[in-house]
Amino acid sequence: MQQFQIRTDLALEATESVRKQDAGHIHGVTLEEYDVMEDVHISKVVITSKNAAKSMGKPMGTYVTLEAPSLQEADEDYHREISEELAGLLRDVLPDIEHEKSVLIVGLGNRDVTADALGPSTVDNLFITRHIIREYGKQAYRAEKIHQISALVPGVMAKTGMETSEIIKGVIKETQPDIVIVIDALAARSTRRLNRTVQITDTGIHPGSGVGNHRNALTQESLGVPVIAIGIPMVVDAGTIVCDALEKLSHEYDGGKASLDYFRNSADTQLHNMYVTAKNIDETTKRLSFTLSEAINIALEMEQEEGT
């Protein structure tokens, strides 16, 4: 009987899971952790070997995770602080961002499914500059340095009939960006990270992988330019919730352990194909998408001319 596999898009959760199985040590994986605010925790996972990448189920590269439990709250000042912190983390992974670049920002997801609308909603609030610079030059913004920012919301294959990667490749061929930033909603392993965690990675992204809906990868190898991926877990596998509950019960009585073992080894339950999101997902998506857009705007902001 096929064993139930818990899905996650977060490298931090994959690291925790593998370390739990391998007694806390993984060759080819480094983990650095620190706090930047009272309740804001940063984790940096770096996968440096092919064997580690295979064990983790993640490509080789750097994964930076920001955990902020208060992201659920409607506190504008707090969200601004998070945006500024994310902007710094994003600058650290953007290649050669000190020089003027052409940056294409892609908002993945389906606008009609709120839990999957993070990417399109984030793009709606970005500061787009490419068309103005091409028409009037960077002096239109009275800036010494300004990146050419363009954006794309490719939609989903059910509506377009095209793979997301096909659309993005076509745009890249025509516009020749130096960097692609991809934004997408993710799936989490733990409910405590739902809508409270942001992951930034330089490995690109495999759209839909967290919910078992694999699409063509968006990586430097497939697109021909560096791809930075930003995501927030907006859904969690229903099977994960049940598994966590049974695991808690297994510590209390023997019947709980038997139920947990049966569930993990069962592949025919409908729970394995169901995903759960927060009840206030409409408000949460709107708030988090604005926080992400502000972070990107700050990370790519222009340098003003002296005296302006």
Protein Blocks (a to p, Z undefined) as FASTA:
>chain_A
ZZdddddfbfklmmmmmmmmnnopaehiacddddfbfklccdddddfbfklmmmnopacd
dddddddfklmpccfklmmmmmmmmmmmmmmmmghklbccddddddedjfklmklmmmmm
mmmmpccfklmmmmnojmlnopabdcddddddebjfklnopafklmmmmmmmmnopabdc
dddddddfbfklgopaccddfebpaehklnopacddddfklnopacddddddfbdcfklm
mmmmmmmmmmmpmklmmmmmmmmmpckbfklmcccddfklmmmmmmmmmmmmmmmmmmmp
ccddehZZ
